[in-house]
Amino acid sequence: MAAENRPRAYKFGWYGDSGLGDALIDKILSGEKTASLCPAYDPEEAAVGELLRVVDKTGKTRAVIKIVRMEYLKFSAVTDDLARNIGSTLEDIRRISSFANSRPIGDDEEMRATYFELISVH
């Protein structure tokens, strides 16, 4: 694939993350993680239909995913089904969202769920 046509990198993890990035990649590779969730005001990671290379903290491409859908919802409307697609539990989503955003996320805050499918494993 020519460099200009190569899907752009979507990095998971960083040095000192206690294995978080690798754990998320493993969930993507196993099919356990098929979505992500963030506040709606965060920059969009990709557009629907776009391919992304799942890259680990060392820069190694581990997979290619395709963004298939985005939806906007209030934080209070996050369901157990969505949490499972994220590869987590609803309780963990609430706890992790507060940690990741350095503050508690309010139930009325708008969130963006990004759904993806695994295209290939490297």
PyMOL CGO cylinders between C-alpha atoms (Angstrom):
from pymol import cmd
from pymol.cgo import CYLINDER

trace = [
    CYLINDER, 0.00, 0.00, 0.00, 1.50, 3.36, -0.97, 0.3, 1, 1, 1, 1, 1, 1,
    CYLINDER, 1.50, 3.36, -0.97, 2.30, 5.63, 1.96, 0.3, 1, 1, 1, 1, 1, 1,
    CYLINDER, 2.30, 5.63, 1.96, -0.19, 8.27, 0.84, 0.3, 1, 1, 1, 1, 1, 1,
    CYLINDER, -0.19, 8.27, 0.84, -2.98, 5.64, 0.76, 0.3, 1, 1, 1, 1, 1, 1,
    CYLINDER, -2.98, 5.64, 0.76, -2.00, 3.98, 4.02, 0.3, 1, 1, 1, 1, 1, 1,
    CYLINDER, -2.00, 3.98, 4.02, -4.52, 4.35, 6.85, 0.3, 1, 1, 1, 1, 1, 1,
    CYLINDER, -4.52, 4.35, 6.85, -3.31, 6.78, 9.46, 0.3, 1, 1, 1, 1, 1, 1,
    CYLINDER, -3.31, 6.78, 9.46, -2.12, 5.61, 12.85, 0.3, 1, 1, 1, 1, 1, 1,
    CYLINDER, -2.12, 5.61, 12.85, -4.44, 5.37, 15.86, 0.3, 1, 1, 1, 1, 1, 1,
    CYLINDER, -4.44, 5.37, 15.86, -2.09, 4.89, 18.81, 0.3, 1, 1, 1, 1, 1, 1,
    CYLINDER, -2.09, 4.89, 18.81, -3.01, 2.91, 21.90, 0.3, 1, 1, 1, 1, 1, 1,
    CYLINDER, -3.01, 2.91, 21.90, -0.89, 3.23, 25.00, 0.3, 1, 1, 1, 1, 1, 1,
    CYLINDER, -0.89, 3.23, 25.00, 2.23, 4.97, 26.17, 0.3, 1, 1, 1, 1, 1, 1,
    CYLINDER, 2.23, 4.97, 26.17, 5.32, 4.01, 28.13, 0.3, 1, 1, 1, 1, 1, 1,
    CYLINDER, 5.32, 4.01, 28.13, 4.33, 3.77, 31.79, 0.3, 1, 1, 1, 1, 1, 1,
    CYLINDER, 4.33, 3.77, 31.79, 0.64, 2.97, 31.09, 0.3, 1, 1, 1, 1, 1, 1,
    CYLINDER, 0.64, 2.97, 31.09, 0.87, -0.26, 33.11, 0.3, 1, 1, 1, 1, 1, 1,
    CYLINDER, 0.87, -0.26, 33.11, -0.15, -2.29, 30.06, 0.3, 1, 1, 1, 1, 1, 1,
    CYLINDER, -0.15, -2.29, 30.06, -3.39, -0.40, 29.36, 0.3, 1, 1, 1, 1, 1, 1,
    CYLINDER, -3.39, -0.40, 29.36, -2.66, 0.15, 25.66, 0.3, 1, 1, 1, 1, 1, 1,
    CYLINDER, -2.66, 0.15, 25.66, -1.77, -3.49, 25.08, 0.3, 1, 1, 1, 1, 1, 1,
    CYLINDER, -1.77, -3.49, 25.08, -4.88, -4.62, 26.99, 0.3, 1, 1, 1, 1, 1, 1,
    CYLINDER, -4.88, -4.62, 26.99, -7.10, -2.41, 24.79, 0.3, 1, 1, 1, 1, 1, 1,
    CYLINDER, -7.10, -2.41, 24.79, -5.42, -3.72, 21.62, 0.3, 1, 1, 1, 1, 1, 1,
    CYLINDER, -5.42, -3.72, 21.62, -5.92, -7.31, 22.83, 0.3, 1, 1, 1, 1, 1, 1,
    CYLINDER, -5.92, -7.31, 22.83, -9.65, -6.56, 23.32, 0.3, 1, 1, 1, 1, 1, 1,
    CYLINDER, -9.65, -6.56, 23.32, -9.86, -5.18, 19.77, 0.3, 1, 1, 1, 1, 1, 1,
    CYLINDER, -9.86, -5.18, 19.77, -8.08, -8.23, 18.35, 0.3, 1, 1, 1, 1, 1, 1,
    CYLINDER, -8.08, -8.23, 18.35, -10.37, -10.62, 20.24, 0.3, 1, 1, 1, 1, 1, 1,
    CYLINDER, -10.37, -10.62, 20.24, -13.52, -8.76, 19.14, 0.3, 1, 1, 1, 1, 1, 1,
    CYLINDER, -13.52, -8.76, 19.14, -14.36, -7.80, 22.72, 0.3, 1, 1, 1, 1, 1, 1,
    CYLINDER, -14.36, -7.80, 22.72, -13.87, -4.08, 22.00, 0.3, 1, 1, 1, 1, 1, 1,
    CYLINDER, -13.87, -4.08, 22.00, -15.79, -2.65, 19.03, 0.3, 1, 1, 1, 1, 1, 1,
    CYLINDER, -15.79, -2.65, 19.03, -16.43, 0.91, 20.21, 0.3, 1, 1, 1, 1, 1, 1,
    CYLINDER, -16.43, 0.91, 20.21, -14.96, 3.84, 22.09, 0.3, 1, 1, 1, 1, 1, 1,
    CYLINDER, -14.96, 3.84, 22.09, -16.61, 6.61, 24.10, 0.3, 1, 1, 1, 1, 1, 1,
    CYLINDER, -16.61, 6.61, 24.10, -15.52, 10.18, 24.75, 0.3, 1, 1, 1, 1, 1, 1,
    CYLINDER, -15.52, 10.18, 24.75, -17.05, 13.58, 25.46, 0.3, 1, 1, 1, 1, 1, 1,
    CYLINDER, -17.05, 13.58, 25.46, -18.62, 15.02, 22.31, 0.3, 1, 1, 1, 1, 1, 1,
    CYLINDER, -18.62, 15.02, 22.31, -16.36, 18.07, 22.51, 0.3, 1, 1, 1, 1, 1, 1,
    CYLINDER, -16.36, 18.07, 22.51, -13.21, 15.93, 22.06, 0.3, 1, 1, 1, 1, 1, 1,
    CYLINDER, -13.21, 15.93, 22.06, -11.82, 16.09, 18.53, 0.3, 1, 1, 1, 1, 1, 1,
    CYLINDER, -11.82, 16.09, 18.53, -13.19, 13.32, 16.30, 0.3, 1, 1, 1, 1, 1, 1,
    CYLINDER, -13.19, 13.32, 16.30, -10.69, 10.49, 15.93, 0.3, 1, 1, 1, 1, 1, 1,
    CYLINDER, -10.69, 10.49, 15.93, -11.88, 9.60, 12.43, 0.3, 1, 1, 1, 1, 1, 1,
    CYLINDER, -11.88, 9.60, 12.43, -14.80, 9.83, 10.05, 0.3, 1, 1, 1, 1, 1, 1,
    CYLINDER, -14.80, 9.83, 10.05, -17.32, 7.09, 9.35, 0.3, 1, 1, 1, 1, 1, 1,
    CYLINDER, -17.32, 7.09, 9.35, -15.86, 4.84, 6.66, 0.3, 1, 1, 1, 1, 1, 1,
    CYLINDER, -15.86, 4.84, 6.66, -12.26, 5.73, 7.48, 0.3, 1, 1, 1, 1, 1, 1,
    CYLINDER, -12.26, 5.73, 7.48, -9.65, 3.03, 8.04, 0.3, 1, 1, 1, 1, 1, 1,
    CYLINDER, -9.65, 3.03, 8.04, -7.20, 3.38, 10.94, 0.3, 1, 1, 1, 1, 1, 1,
    CYLINDER, -7.20, 3.38, 10.94, -4.06, 1.45, 11.82, 0.3, 1, 1, 1, 1, 1, 1,
    CYLINDER, -4.06, 1.45, 11.82, -4.13, 0.29, 15.46, 0.3, 1, 1, 1, 1, 1, 1,
    CYLINDER, -4.13, 0.29, 15.46, -0.59, 1.08, 16.63, 0.3, 1, 1, 1, 1, 1, 1,
    CYLINDER, -0.59, 1.08, 16.63, 0.99, 0.08, 19.94, 0.3, 1, 1, 1, 1, 1, 1,
    CYLINDER, 0.99, 0.08, 19.94, 3.25, 2.29, 22.04, 0.3, 1, 1, 1, 1, 1, 1,
    CYLINDER, 3.25, 2.29, 22.04, 6.34, 1.02, 20.18, 0.3, 1, 1, 1, 1, 1, 1,
    CYLINDER, 6.34, 1.02, 20.18, 4.90, 2.16, 16.84, 0.3, 1, 1, 1, 1, 1, 1,
    CYLINDER, 4.90, 2.16, 16.84, 4.09, -1.37, 15.63, 0.3, 1, 1, 1, 1, 1, 1,
    CYLINDER, 4.09, -1.37, 15.63, 0.89, -1.73, 13.58, 0.3, 1, 1, 1, 1, 1, 1,
    CYLINDER, 0.89, -1.73, 13.58, -1.21, -4.46, 15.19, 0.3, 1, 1, 1, 1, 1, 1,
    CYLINDER, -1.21, -4.46, 15.19, -4.45, -4.22, 13.19, 0.3, 1, 1, 1, 1, 1, 1,
    CYLINDER, -4.45, -4.22, 13.19, -6.58, -2.14, 10.86, 0.3, 1, 1, 1, 1, 1, 1,
    CYLINDER, -6.58, -2.14, 10.86, -10.06, -1.05, 11.90, 0.3, 1, 1, 1, 1, 1, 1,
    CYLINDER, -10.06, -1.05, 11.90, -12.84, 0.71, 10.01, 0.3, 1, 1, 1, 1, 1, 1,
    CYLINDER, -12.84, 0.71, 10.01, -15.10, 3.32, 11.61, 0.3, 1, 1, 1, 1, 1, 1,
    CYLINDER, -15.10, 3.32, 11.61, -18.65, 2.15, 10.90, 0.3, 1, 1, 1, 1, 1, 1,
    CYLINDER, -18.65, 2.15, 10.90, -20.88, 4.43, 12.97, 0.3, 1, 1, 1, 1, 1, 1,
    CYLINDER, -20.88, 4.43, 12.97, -20.94, 7.32, 15.42, 0.3, 1, 1, 1, 1, 1, 1,
    CYLINDER, -20.94, 7.32, 15.42, -23.71, 8.27, 17.77, 0.3, 1, 1, 1, 1, 1, 1,
    CYLINDER, -23.71, 8.27, 17.77, -24.21, 11.07, 20.26, 0.3, 1, 1, 1, 1, 1, 1,
    CYLINDER, -24.21, 11.07, 20.26, -25.89, 10.46, 23.58, 0.3, 1, 1, 1, 1, 1, 1,
    CYLINDER, -25.89, 10.46, 23.58, -26.06, 11.82, 27.10, 0.3, 1, 1, 1, 1, 1, 1,
    CYLINDER, -26.06, 11.82, 27.10, -23.70, 10.17, 29.58, 0.3, 1, 1, 1, 1, 1, 1,
    CYLINDER, -23.70, 10.17, 29.58, -26.74, 8.98, 31.54, 0.3, 1, 1, 1, 1, 1, 1,
    CYLINDER, -26.74, 8.98, 31.54, -27.90, 7.08, 28.42, 0.3, 1, 1, 1, 1, 1, 1,
    CYLINDER, -27.90, 7.08, 28.42, -24.79, 4.89, 28.21, 0.3, 1, 1, 1, 1, 1, 1,
    CYLINDER, -24.79, 4.89, 28.21, -26.10, 1.33, 28.48, 0.3, 1, 1, 1, 1, 1, 1,
    CYLINDER, -26.10, 1.33, 28.48, -24.66, -2.02, 29.51, 0.3, 1, 1, 1, 1, 1, 1,
    CYLINDER, -24.66, -2.02, 29.51, -24.69, -2.99, 25.80, 0.3, 1, 1, 1, 1, 1, 1,
    CYLINDER, -24.69, -2.99, 25.80, -22.56, 0.02, 24.85, 0.3, 1, 1, 1, 1, 1, 1,
    CYLINDER, -22.56, 0.02, 24.85, -20.22, -0.67, 27.78, 0.3, 1, 1, 1, 1, 1, 1,
    CYLINDER, -20.22, -0.67, 27.78, -19.77, -4.25, 26.51, 0.3, 1, 1, 1, 1, 1, 1,
    CYLINDER, -19.77, -4.25, 26.51, -18.95, -2.90, 23.01, 0.3, 1, 1, 1, 1, 1, 1,
    CYLINDER, -18.95, -2.90, 23.01, -16.33, -0.71, 24.65, 0.3, 1, 1, 1, 1, 1, 1,
    CYLINDER, -16.33, -0.71, 24.65, -14.94, -3.85, 26.31, 0.3, 1, 1, 1, 1, 1, 1,
    CYLINDER, -14.94, -3.85, 26.31, -15.90, -2.80, 29.82, 0.3, 1, 1, 1, 1, 1, 1,
    CYLINDER, -15.90, -2.80, 29.82, -18.71, -2.59, 32.35, 0.3, 1, 1, 1, 1, 1, 1,
    CYLINDER, -18.71, -2.59, 32.35, -21.02, 0.34, 32.91, 0.3, 1, 1, 1, 1, 1, 1,
    CYLINDER, -21.02, 0.34, 32.91, -19.54, 0.83, 36.39, 0.3, 1, 1, 1, 1, 1, 1,
    CYLINDER, -19.54, 0.83, 36.39, -16.00, 0.91, 34.99, 0.3, 1, 1, 1, 1, 1, 1,
    CYLINDER, -16.00, 0.91, 34.99, -17.05, 3.32, 32.21, 0.3, 1, 1, 1, 1, 1, 1,
    CYLINDER, -17.05, 3.32, 32.21, -18.30, 5.78, 34.84, 0.3, 1, 1, 1, 1, 1, 1,
    CYLINDER, -18.30, 5.78, 34.84, -15.12, 5.44, 36.92, 0.3, 1, 1, 1, 1, 1, 1,
    CYLINDER, -15.12, 5.44, 36.92, -12.68, 5.54, 34.00, 0.3, 1, 1, 1, 1, 1, 1,
    CYLINDER, -12.68, 5.54, 34.00, -14.44, 8.48, 32.29, 0.3, 1, 1, 1, 1, 1, 1,
    CYLINDER, -14.44, 8.48, 32.29, -14.00, 10.60, 35.39, 0.3, 1, 1, 1, 1, 1, 1,
    CYLINDER, -14.00, 10.60, 35.39, -10.32, 9.64, 35.66, 0.3, 1, 1, 1, 1, 1, 1,
    CYLINDER, -10.32, 9.64, 35.66, -9.58, 10.16, 31.95, 0.3, 1, 1, 1, 1, 1, 1,
    CYLINDER, -9.58, 10.16, 31.95, -11.22, 13.59, 31.94, 0.3, 1, 1, 1, 1, 1, 1,
    CYLINDER, -11.22, 13.59, 31.94, -9.71, 14.72, 35.28, 0.3, 1, 1, 1, 1, 1, 1,
    CYLINDER, -9.71, 14.72, 35.28, -13.20, 15.38, 36.61, 0.3, 1, 1, 1, 1, 1, 1,
    CYLINDER, -13.20, 15.38, 36.61, -16.52, 13.62, 37.01, 0.3, 1, 1, 1, 1, 1, 1,
    CYLINDER, -16.52, 13.62, 37.01, -18.60, 13.52, 33.83, 0.3, 1, 1, 1, 1, 1, 1,
    CYLINDER, -18.60, 13.52, 33.83, -22.12, 14.82, 34.43, 0.3, 1, 1, 1, 1, 1, 1,
    CYLINDER, -22.12, 14.82, 34.43, -25.11, 12.69, 33.47, 0.3, 1, 1, 1, 1, 1, 1,
    CYLINDER, -25.11, 12.69, 33.47, -26.33, 15.44, 31.11, 0.3, 1, 1, 1, 1, 1, 1,
    CYLINDER, -26.33, 15.44, 31.11, -23.03, 15.77, 29.22, 0.3, 1, 1, 1, 1, 1, 1,
    CYLINDER, -23.03, 15.77, 29.22, -23.12, 14.77, 25.56, 0.3, 1, 1, 1, 1, 1, 1,
    CYLINDER, -23.12, 14.77, 25.56, -20.86, 11.89, 24.62, 0.3, 1, 1, 1, 1, 1, 1,
    CYLINDER, -20.86, 11.89, 24.62, -19.75, 10.44, 21.30, 0.3, 1, 1, 1, 1, 1, 1,
    CYLINDER, -19.75, 10.44, 21.30, -19.69, 6.67, 20.79, 0.3, 1, 1, 1, 1, 1, 1,
    CYLINDER, -19.69, 6.67, 20.79, -17.54, 5.57, 17.86, 0.3, 1, 1, 1, 1, 1, 1,
    CYLINDER, -17.54, 5.57, 17.86, -18.13, 2.03, 16.58, 0.3, 1, 1, 1, 1, 1, 1,
    CYLINDER, -18.13, 2.03, 16.58, -15.60, 0.15, 14.50, 0.3, 1, 1, 1, 1, 1, 1,
    CYLINDER, -15.60, 0.15, 14.50, -14.97, -3.24, 12.96, 0.3, 1, 1, 1, 1, 1, 1,
    CYLINDER, -14.97, -3.24, 12.96, -11.75, -5.20, 12.76, 0.3, 1, 1, 1, 1, 1, 1,
    CYLINDER, -11.75, -5.20, 12.76, -10.54, -5.37, 9.14, 0.3, 1, 1, 1, 1, 1, 1,
    CYLINDER, -10.54, -5.37, 9.14, -7.19, -7.13, 9.51, 0.3, 1, 1, 1, 1, 1, 1,
    CYLINDER, -7.19, -7.13, 9.51, -4.68, -8.29, 12.11, 0.3, 1, 1, 1, 1, 1, 1,
    CYLINDER, -4.68, -8.29, 12.11, -0.93, -7.73, 11.63, 0.3, 1, 1, 1, 1, 1, 1,
]
cmd.load_cgo(trace, "trace")
